[in-house]
């Protein structure tokens, strides 16, 4: 899979990460939250994350 230049990503443990480049290979991602009322960046999550085993 090639990089999507519109989605930058630093999570090398994700199977959608593009290896030597900090980009995602997905066409789109889902960003969600684990908080009832998110107020800071730490409250957000990439729900498209899949662990690279």
C-alpha positions as CSV (number, residue, x, y, z in Angstrom):
1,X,0.0,0.0,0.0
2,X,1.2,3.5,-0.8
3,X,1.2,6.5,1.4
4,X,-1.8,8.8,1.6
5,X,-0.2,12.3,1.5
6,X,-3.3,13.8,3.1
7,X,-2.9,11.7,6.3
8,X,0.3,12.1,8.3
9,X,0.9,9.5,11.1
10,X,3.8,8.8,13.5
11,X,2.4,5.5,14.9
12,X,4.9,3.0,13.6
13,X,3.1,0.2,15.5
14,X,0.0,0.5,13.3
15,X,-0.2,-1.8,10.3
16,X,-1.4,1.1,8.1
17,X,1.8,3.1,8.8
18,X,4.0,3.6,5.7
19,X,7.3,2.3,7.2
20,X,10.0,4.8,6.5
21,X,7.6,7.7,5.9
22,X,5.3,9.1,8.6
23,X,2.1,8.7,6.6
24,X,-1.0,6.4,6.7
25,X,-1.8,4.1,3.8
26,X,-5.6,4.2,4.3
27,X,-7.8,6.3,2.1
28,X,-9.5,7.8,5.1
29,X,-9.4,7.3,8.9
30,X,-11.9,7.5,11.7
31,X,-11.0,9.8,14.6
32,X,-12.9,9.3,17.8
33,X,-12.8,10.0,21.5
34,X,-12.8,8.0,24.8
35,X,-14.2,11.0,26.7
36,X,-17.7,12.3,27.2
37,X,-16.5,15.9,26.6
38,X,-13.1,16.0,24.9
39,X,-11.1,19.2,25.6
40,X,-7.5,18.3,24.8
41,X,-5.7,16.3,22.1
42,X,-5.0,13.5,24.6
43,X,-8.8,12.8,24.6
44,X,-8.8,11.8,20.9
45,X,-8.0,8.5,19.2
46,X,-7.4,7.1,15.7
47,X,-10.1,4.4,15.6
48,X,-8.6,3.1,12.4
49,X,-5.5,1.9,14.3
50,X,-4.7,-1.8,13.9
51,X,-1.6,-3.3,15.7
52,X,1.2,-4.4,13.4
53,X,2.0,-7.9,14.6
